């Protein structure tokens, strides 16, 4: 089996996208929590931010975990799911990751 650079780059793209997303969504979550105590704030805004941030943090964690699996060339399905999850926070990093993981399927155990 020939080892190429594609799973490594896909894993790095997944991890970078997931890391950026975790930071961004944690800021969004904190903003939603702080806005609950601001007077004259629309009542729907804080729960909306919190409700959007929590599932997106889970997606970002999936992108990071699958990126590690792509670097190790284990579990192609999880690596592909991570690349798809990396698409949501950053499509610029997600699309190449999906393509690279798809093209390097036979390199995974």
N, CA, C and O atoms as a DFTB+ gen file, in Angstrom:
436 C
 N C O
     1  1       0.845      -1.176       0.000
     2  2       0.000       0.000       0.000
     3  2       0.892       1.241       0.000
     4  3       1.778       1.378       0.843
     5  1       0.656       2.119      -0.927
     6  2       1.430       3.342      -1.053
     7  2       0.858       4.413      -0.124
     8  3      -0.352       4.638      -0.103
     9  1       1.721       5.065       0.635
    10  2       1.279       6.138       1.528
    11  2       1.493       7.477       0.838
    12  3       2.603       7.798       0.414
    13  1       0.431       8.248       0.730
    14  2       0.511       9.563       0.110
    15  2       0.305      10.644       1.170
    16  3       0.108      10.354       2.350
    17  1       0.354      11.854       0.731
    18  2       0.197      13.001       1.607
    19  2      -1.269      13.357       1.838
    20  3      -1.564      14.176       2.708
    21  1      -2.180      12.772       1.095
    22  2      -3.579      13.202       1.138
    23  2      -4.256      13.027       2.501
    24  3      -4.896      13.973       2.958
    25  1      -4.156      11.872       3.183
    26  2      -4.808      11.768       4.490
    27  2      -4.208      12.708       5.539
    28  3      -4.912      13.192       6.426
    29  1      -2.918      12.955       5.429
    30  2      -2.264      13.861       6.373
    31  2      -2.796      15.278       6.216
    32  3      -3.125      15.935       7.204
    33  1      -2.878      15.742       4.992
    34  2      -3.383      17.090       4.742
    35  2      -4.857      17.184       5.131
    36  3      -5.279      18.184       5.712
    37  1      -5.644      16.155       4.819
    38  2      -7.057      16.161       5.190
    39  2      -7.219      16.208       6.704
    40  3      -8.080      16.926       7.215
    41  1      -6.394      15.444       7.429
    42  2      -6.460      15.464       8.883
    43  2      -6.100      16.823       9.451
    44  3      -6.738      17.297      10.391
    45  1      -5.081      17.448       8.884
    46  2      -4.693      18.785       9.347
    47  2      -5.796      19.790       9.069
    48  3      -6.091      20.630       9.919
    49  1      -6.412      19.719       7.895
    50  2      -7.520      20.620       7.571
    51  2      -8.693      20.416       8.522
    52  3      -9.317      21.384       8.958
    53  1      -8.993      19.159       8.845
    54  2     -10.081      18.868       9.790
    55  2      -9.783      19.445      11.163
    56  3     -10.647      20.064      11.784
    57  1      -8.564      19.241      11.636
    58  2      -8.194      19.716      12.972
    59  2      -8.199      21.246      13.031
    60  3      -8.670      21.825      14.010
    61  1      -7.685      21.894      12.004
    62  2      -7.670      23.360      11.981
    63  2      -9.097      23.899      11.944
    64  3      -9.425      24.826      12.684
    65  1      -9.944      23.334      11.097
    66  2     -11.328      23.784      11.005
    67  2     -12.067      23.559      12.323
    68  3     -12.807      24.430      12.779
    69  1     -11.865      22.388      12.932
    70  2     -12.518      22.106      14.202
    71  2     -12.035      23.007      15.322
    72  3     -12.828      23.433      16.162
    73  1     -10.745      23.301      15.345
    74  2     -10.191      24.167      16.392
    75  2     -10.712      25.597      16.269
    76  3     -11.094      26.214      17.263
    77  1     -10.725      26.105      15.068
    78  2     -11.260      27.455      14.846
    79  2     -12.732      27.501      15.236
    80  3     -13.190      28.465      15.848
    81  1     -13.471      26.451      14.878
    82  2     -14.896      26.403      15.193
    83  2     -15.132      26.324      16.698
    84  3     -16.052      26.962      17.210
    85  1     -14.318      25.554      17.411
    86  2     -14.504      25.459      18.869
    87  2     -14.309      26.828      19.514
    88  3     -15.099      27.228      20.370
    89  1     -13.277      27.536      19.115
    90  2     -13.035      28.871      19.679
    91  2     -14.208      29.795      19.358
    92  3     -14.717      30.486      20.240
    93  1     -14.632      29.806      18.107
    94  2     -15.714      30.690      17.683
    95  2     -17.028      30.361      18.396
    96  3     -17.734      31.263      18.848
    97  1     -17.351      29.087      18.494
    98  2     -18.624      28.703      19.092
    99  2     -18.606      28.849      20.606
   100  3     -19.654      29.085      21.206
   101  1     -17.443      28.714      21.243
   102  2     -17.356      28.991      22.679
   103  2     -17.562      30.478      22.955
   104  3     -18.181      30.845      23.954
   105  1     -17.049      31.325      22.079
   106  2     -17.307      32.764      22.200
   107  2     -18.792      33.041      22.014
   108  3     -19.370      33.857      22.732
   109  1     -19.408      32.365      21.053
   110  2     -20.838      32.525      20.814
   111  2     -21.644      32.053      22.032
   112  3     -22.618      32.698      22.419
   113  1     -21.243      30.943      22.627
   114  2     -21.915      30.415      23.815
   115  2     -21.762      31.386      24.986
   116  3     -22.730      31.660      25.696
   117  1     -20.564      31.898      25.187
   118  2     -20.340      32.858      26.270
   119  2     -21.137      34.136      26.041
   120  3     -21.688      34.711      26.979
   121  1     -21.193      34.577      24.780
   122  2     -21.999      35.761      24.476
   123  2     -23.461      35.547      24.780
   124  3     -24.130      36.440      25.300
   125  1     -23.960      34.372      24.462
   126  2     -25.353      34.060      24.769
   127  2     -25.616      34.030      26.263
   128  3     -26.667      34.471      26.728
   129  1     -24.656      33.507      27.011
   130  2     -24.823      33.462      28.466
   131  2     -24.753      34.850      29.083
   132  3     -25.499      35.148      30.016
   133  1     -23.869      35.704      28.576
   134  2     -23.745      37.062      29.102
   135  2     -24.961      37.901      28.724
   136  3     -25.415      38.726      29.517
   137  1     -25.490      37.697      27.525
   138  2     -26.637      38.495      27.077
   139  2     -27.887      38.260      27.915
   140  3     -28.802      39.084      27.902
   141  1     -27.938      37.167      28.630
   142  2     -29.109      36.902      29.462
   143  2     -29.259      37.949      30.557
   144  3     -30.362      38.165      31.060
   145  1     -28.156      38.604      30.934
   146  2     -28.184      39.559      32.028
   147  2     -28.191      41.013      31.550
   148  3     -28.141      41.932      32.367
   149  1     -28.251      41.223      30.246
   150  2     -28.287      42.583      29.698
   151  2     -29.744      43.043      29.659
   152  3     -30.594      42.368      29.079
   153  1     -30.035      44.200      30.281
   154  2     -31.419      44.679      30.230
   155  2     -31.799      45.116      28.806
   156  3     -30.948      45.531      28.020
   157  1     -33.053      45.016      28.509
   158  2     -33.634      45.392      27.205
   159  2     -33.111      44.547      26.056
   160  3     -33.135      44.984      24.905
   161  1     -32.648      43.363      26.347
   162  2     -32.197      42.432      25.304
   163  2     -33.406      41.611      24.875
   164  3     -34.173      41.154      25.722
   165  1     -33.585      41.418      23.575
   166  2     -34.699      40.561      23.150
   167  2     -34.600      39.184      23.825
   168  3     -33.520      38.598      23.887
   169  1     -35.700      38.687      24.314
   170  2     -35.700      37.447      25.099
   171  2     -35.293      36.223      24.283
   172  3     -34.798      35.252      24.855
   173  1     -35.484      36.242      22.978
   174  2     -35.167      35.082      22.153
   175  2     -33.690      34.965      21.783
   176  3     -33.226      33.873      21.458
   177  1     -32.957      36.050      21.826
   178  2     -31.578      36.041      21.341
   179  2     -30.631      35.155      22.159
   180  3     -29.929      34.339      21.561
   181  1     -30.571      35.269      23.485
   182  2     -29.631      34.400      24.227
   183  2     -29.922      32.904      24.066
   184  3     -28.987      32.143      23.819
   185  1     -31.175      32.447      24.194
   186  2     -31.397      31.009      23.985
   187  2     -31.101      30.568      22.559
   188  3     -30.693      29.428      22.338
   189  1     -31.299      31.445      21.602
   190  2     -30.998      31.121      20.212
   191  2     -29.494      30.913      20.024
   192  3     -29.073      29.946      19.389
   193  1     -28.694      31.812      20.572
   194  2     -27.235      31.667      20.469
   195  2     -26.748      30.414      21.185
   196  3     -25.907      29.684      20.661
   197  1     -27.271      30.167      22.370
   198  2     -26.865      28.984      23.129
   199  2     -27.318      27.725      22.407
   200  3     -26.568      26.754      22.315
   201  1     -28.533      27.740      21.900
   202  2     -29.061      26.577      21.192
   203  2     -28.318      26.268      19.904
   204  3     -28.262      25.109      19.493
   205  1     -27.749      27.274      19.260
   206  2     -26.961      27.054      18.051
   207  2     -25.534      26.649      18.389
   208  3     -24.938      25.852      17.665
   209  1     -24.980      27.171      19.453
   210  2     -23.575      26.930      19.771
   211  2     -23.311      25.508      20.250
   212  3     -22.296      24.914      19.886
   213  1     -24.197      24.960      21.053
   214  2     -23.942      23.633      21.632
   215  2     -23.835      22.544      20.564
   216  3     -22.857      21.798      20.591
   217  1     -24.783      22.404      19.618
   218  2     -24.597      21.363      18.598
   219  2     -23.394      21.614      17.699
   220  3     -22.751      20.670      17.242
   221  1     -23.090      22.875      17.446
   222  2     -21.956      23.177      16.585
   223  2     -20.623      22.866      17.276
   224  3     -19.649      22.519      16.609
   225  1     -20.576      22.986      18.593
   226  2     -19.375      22.580      19.327
   227  2     -19.188      21.072      19.193
   228  3     -18.063      20.596      19.042
   229  1     -20.275      20.326      19.247
   230  2     -20.197      18.867      19.083
   231  2     -19.688      18.518      17.683
   232  3     -18.885      17.598      17.531
   233  1     -20.146      19.241      16.666
   234  2     -19.665      19.019      15.299
   235  2     -18.180      19.333      15.201
   236  3     -17.439      18.616      14.529
   237  1     -17.736      20.397      15.862
   238  2     -16.317      20.762      15.836
   239  2     -15.464      19.701      16.530
   240  3     -14.362      19.397      16.072
   241  1     -15.961      19.138      17.624
   242  2     -15.225      18.062      18.304
   243  2     -15.126      16.842      17.393
   244  3     -14.085      16.188      17.342
   245  1     -16.207      16.533      16.673
   246  2     -16.173      15.428      15.711
   247  2     -15.115      15.671      14.642
   248  3     -14.404      14.746      14.251
   249  1     -15.006      16.908      14.168
   250  2     -14.002      17.237      13.147
   251  2     -12.596      17.029      13.682
   252  3     -11.731      16.539      12.956
   253  1     -12.349      17.389      14.928
   254  2     -11.012      17.218      15.502
   255  2     -10.687      15.740      15.700
   256  3      -9.600      15.291      15.338
   257  1     -11.620      14.986      16.269
   258  2     -11.380      13.560      16.513
   259  2     -11.171      12.817      15.197
   260  3     -10.260      11.997      15.084
   261  1     -12.001      13.096      14.212
   262  2     -11.836      12.448      12.910
   263  2     -10.569      12.882      12.199
   264  3      -9.981      12.105      11.448
   265  1     -10.139      14.126      12.430
   266  2      -8.880      14.582      11.863
   267  2      -7.695      13.813      12.418
   268  3      -6.745      13.521      11.693
   269  1      -7.748      13.485      13.698
   270  2      -6.699      12.663      14.303
   271  2      -6.713      11.263      13.685
   272  3      -5.658      10.686      13.426
   273  1      -7.901      10.723      13.453
   274  2      -7.998       9.409      12.822
   275  2      -7.484       9.443      11.378
   276  3      -6.899       8.472      10.899
   277  1      -7.703      10.552      10.702
   278  2      -7.174      10.678       9.340
   279  2      -5.647      10.742       9.360
   280  3      -4.991      10.168       8.490
   281  1      -5.086      11.427      10.334
   282  2      -3.622      11.477      10.453
   283  2      -3.044      10.094      10.737
   284  3      -1.965       9.754      10.251
   285  1      -3.762       9.305      11.522
   286  2      -3.299       7.960      11.853
   287  2      -3.681       6.934      10.787
   288  3      -3.260       5.779      10.853
   289  1      -4.467       7.352       9.817
   290  2      -4.961       6.478       8.741
   291  2      -5.761       5.295       9.304
   292  3      -5.597       4.156       8.867
   293  1      -6.614       5.584      10.265
   294  2      -7.497       4.584      10.854
   295  2      -8.939       5.036      10.648
   296  3      -9.225       6.233      10.641
   297  1      -9.824       4.099      10.484
   298  2     -11.265       4.342      10.447
   299  2     -11.641       5.384       9.386
   300  3     -11.882       6.550       9.698
   301  1     -11.684       4.941       8.143
   302  2     -11.992       5.831       7.023
   303  2     -13.361       6.491       7.184
   304  3     -13.526       7.660       6.835
   305  1     -14.333       5.763       7.702
   306  2     -15.677       6.314       7.864
   307  2     -15.696       7.510       8.801
   308  3     -16.355       8.511       8.522
   309  1     -14.970       7.408       9.919
   310  2     -14.900       8.520      10.860
   311  2     -14.126       9.690      10.260
   312  3     -14.478      10.849      10.483
   313  1     -13.088       9.394       9.510
   314  2     -12.325      10.464       8.857
   315  2     -13.182      11.198       7.835
   316  3     -13.096      12.420       7.713
   317  1     -14.012      10.453       7.098
   318  2     -14.905      11.094       6.128
   319  2     -15.978      11.909       6.842
   320  3     -16.300      13.018       6.417
   321  1     -16.534      11.367       7.923
   322  2     -17.534      12.107       8.702
   323  2     -16.934      13.392       9.272
   324  3     -17.600      14.425       9.330
   325  1     -15.676      13.318       9.691
   326  2     -15.003      14.508      10.213
   327  2     -14.794      15.545       9.129
   328  3     -14.921      16.744       9.378
   329  1     -14.475      15.093       7.929
   330  2     -14.295      16.034       6.826
   331  2     -15.614      16.709       6.472
   332  3     -15.649      17.898       6.155
   333  1     -16.687      15.947       6.529
   334  2     -18.004      16.534       6.280
   335  2     -18.361      17.504       7.411
   336  3     -18.930      18.567       7.163
   337  1     -18.025      17.133       8.657
   338  2     -18.278      18.029       9.785
   339  2     -17.418      19.288       9.693
   340  3     -17.849      20.358      10.124
   341  1     -16.219      19.179       9.143
   342  2     -15.341      20.351       8.982
   343  2     -15.881      21.312       7.930
   344  3     -15.504      22.483       7.900
   345  1     -16.757      20.820       7.074
   346  2     -17.358      21.663       6.041
   347  2     -18.243      22.750       6.657
   348  3     -18.288      23.867       6.141
   349  1     -18.940      22.445       7.740
   350  2     -19.909      23.389       8.303
   351  2     -19.276      24.634       8.900
   352  3     -19.763      25.731       8.624
   353  1     -18.218      24.536       9.703
   354  2     -17.609      25.773      10.185
   355  2     -16.823      26.523       9.112
   356  3     -16.810      27.754       9.100
   357  1     -16.170      25.787       8.212
   358  2     -15.341      26.431       7.200
   359  2     -15.387      25.615       5.914
   360  3     -14.706      24.597       5.791
   361  1     -16.177      26.059       4.977
   362  2     -16.286      25.299       3.723
   363  2     -14.990      25.363       2.925
   364  3     -14.717      24.484       2.108
   365  1     -14.191      26.402       3.159
   366  2     -12.913      26.530       2.444
   367  2     -11.957      25.403       2.850
   368  3     -11.181      24.921       2.024
   369  1     -12.011      24.985       4.108
   370  2     -11.179      23.876       4.571
   371  2     -11.899      22.537       4.429
   372  3     -11.252      21.504       4.259
   373  1     -13.213      22.545       4.496
   374  2     -13.980      21.305       4.474
   375  2     -14.024      20.615       3.127
   376  3     -13.891      19.393       3.054
   377  1     -14.207      21.372       2.065
   378  2     -14.308      20.757       0.730
   379  2     -13.014      20.040       0.339
   380  3     -13.079      18.893      -0.101
   381  1     -11.843      20.666       0.481
   382  2     -10.627      19.907       0.157
   383  2     -10.427      18.693       1.060
   384  3      -9.916      17.668       0.607
   385  1     -10.822      18.790       2.331
   386  2     -10.680      17.650       3.235
   387  2     -11.564      16.491       2.787
   388  3     -11.133      15.338       2.824
   389  1     -12.794      16.780       2.364
   390  2     -13.692      15.729       1.871
   391  2     -13.100      15.059       0.643
   392  3     -13.104      13.833       0.534
   393  1     -12.599      15.852      -0.267
   394  2     -12.030      15.302      -1.504
   395  2     -10.801      14.448      -1.202
   396  3     -10.656      13.355      -1.749
   397  1      -9.923      14.936      -0.342
   398  2      -8.684      14.207      -0.049
   399  2      -8.948      12.894       0.690
   400  3      -8.303      11.883       0.410
   401  1      -9.888      12.906       1.624
   402  2     -10.215      11.658       2.330
   403  2     -10.880      10.684       1.373
   404  3     -10.610       9.484       1.424
   405  1     -11.736      11.178       0.511
   406  2     -12.413      10.293      -0.444
   407  2     -11.425       9.651      -1.415
   408  3     -11.553       8.470      -1.738
   409  1     -10.457      10.405      -1.873
   410  2      -9.484       9.875      -2.824
   411  2      -8.487       8.904      -2.190
   412  3      -7.884       8.089      -2.888
   413  1      -8.315       8.988      -0.885
   414  2      -7.306       8.149      -0.241
   415  2      -7.938       7.025       0.588
   416  3      -7.379       6.621       1.608
   417  1      -9.070       6.531       0.168
   418  2      -9.788       5.512       0.942
   419  2      -8.956       4.249       1.150
   420  3      -8.986       3.680       2.241
   421  1      -8.231       3.804       0.164
   422  2      -7.500       2.545       0.293
   423  2      -6.243       2.656       1.163
   424  3      -5.566       1.651       1.377
   425  1      -5.921       3.827       1.658
   426  2      -4.787       3.986       2.575
   427  2      -5.164       3.748       4.034
   428  3      -4.290       3.655       4.895
   429  1      -6.449       3.652       4.308
   430  2      -6.915       3.475       5.676
   431  2      -7.001       1.996       6.014
   432  3      -7.211       1.155       5.141
   433  1      -6.835       1.692       7.310
   434  2      -6.913       0.308       7.771
   435  2      -8.342      -0.124       7.933
   436  3      -8.602      -1.264       8.316
